[in-house]
Amino acid sequence: MGKMFAPERRKIIMEKLNEQQRIIIKDLSKEIKVSEATLRTDLTKMEEEGLLKRTHGGAILPDDIDNETSFSTREQKNRDEKSAIAKKAAELLSPGQCIMLDASSTALELARYLSDMQIRLTVVTSGINTALELHDHPDITVILLGGIVKKGSYSLEGSLGINILSQINIDLMFTSANGFSFESGLTDFSVYEVELKKAMVNAANRVVALLDHTKINKNSIASFASIDQIDTIITDYAMQDSSLKKFKEHNIDVEVVAIY
């Protein structure tokens, strides 16, 4: 095995934590042939970023990360903001479009809004709840991407559903993220779900990011959309002029919604 860079090591660490809930430095060092000292440095940095919690000789997922991966927990956070963002997102739609919704709680809010609209659409989604929300709508055709059902969630992950994306023309993709920054773009904490979201982003003609204020200027473990792949951001975050200028330089439209 050649030299492994920090992002590669960190990805492996998070994969192990997601699978096993804990890692032991000594065992991981032998498995991936990286020194224990280097892994300790990685874990210290990752703990500072809130991605894990150091233990004697290893690391575990912190309680708040477990909670963050629970869909029911995420669904209740910032509900008013997500509802306002979803309402603004619906304004981008035109009858007859094919759109894609990820499995985020914000995309589910958009699905709830669409369920009460009189509009003809095709909706492709990786969210089980999103598909169920729309399946009774008389004018919306729902396509649920195949994949592995993620534990503690209602999302699909993995590459099983990727092939169908090449057979569909996606006008708009609506996605949320665990974090957004100019350096990393859109990031998430599930390295498995990220692989499917990357394929979804690549298949869409336009990508619309639905981000409440807690997601802005925050990084998570894995990126699924670079800054140059994002066309529009809808947020309740009060943008400074310097940030708006930077978005404009990247040809990203920013819509800021007001919360009352």
Disulfide bonds with the S-S distance in Angstrom:
none
